[in-house]
């Protein structure tokens, strides 16, 4: 057996423990979800995973599989959700959601600047939390990081803060939706515009119902594309105040000395396409295939069930990844900023829906 054969097999074997743990939790969560439909399998999975991760954080043996489950498995589930829609539905939903989506994004970015300054969260950390909340969580943070030259500790604090309110959204949003008597369509728009990370959007909307999940994914697809103009604007702003070979003047004060930012990565139009996540492209392609009628009707419920279980596996893995120590290290100010923005975006989404007659 050659080394070229052994290495892929070794990598695959390394994923087994973590994937098995997440899948086992997902099975239990699925049973709970059937017994308690109001709670749902995704919420059960993330809560069980978080409890286990808090009591005993999974060791190095489990981490590769947990990472794969929380990302690749979730992304694959989003692709499968495309089989429930046609391109015409995707386009119609995208156009319909634009007023609420653009309004919440603008409000979030303005609030991040104002509230962040008031709380003393300055520089790159404020930008990362604002963009992560306004667009798509960790994906937006990852896209913005090389452009503004953020350092790893800033990224870790921002991601930890965003993750905390992702979990809160999965639990709280369905309760809010039922309390307000929102339709599947209205809740899908609410989740797609007010929840910041794809995993939490899918989890919260799936808990509410299949119609909400389908619409929320489309809204999220359009919202994620906002990474491109936001990143280009940030690149332009950084370019104005930063000469080649130097770092931005404003470091980030984190309860201690100012941390200077590294030199931002150079930006070019050729890198724009790479900002669009592959799974969202896959979602559109699968929807295109479904539009042609190539996906038989009897296959739709099966695909939907597989996608729902994969979502539960992914959310279980995300729960296992809960980093309580990370929240403690971040301190109170970033968490207050993240919580404030979460509330502002949620209220703005509901308010704009009311104004546009979407509720």
VENTA-V355207 format. One record per run of one state. SS is the DSSP state (@ for helix, = for strand, . for the rest). FROM is the first residue (numbers start at 1). TO is the last residue. Records with the same first field share a line. If there is no record, write none. Layout:
BEGIN
SS: FROM-TO + FROM-TO
END
This chain:
BEGIN
.: 1-2 + 36-40 + 56-59 + 85-86 + 120-122 + 137-137 + 149-151 + 181-183 + 195-197 + 209-209 + 225-225 + 242-251 + 254-257 + 260-268 + 272-272 + 276-277 + 292-296 + 321-323 + 331-331 + 357-359
@: 3-35 + 41-55 + 60-84 + 87-119 + 123-136 + 138-148 + 152-180 + 184-194 + 198-208 + 210-224 + 226-241 + 269-271 + 273-275 + 278-291 + 297-320 + 324-330 + 332-356
=: 252-253 + 258-259
END
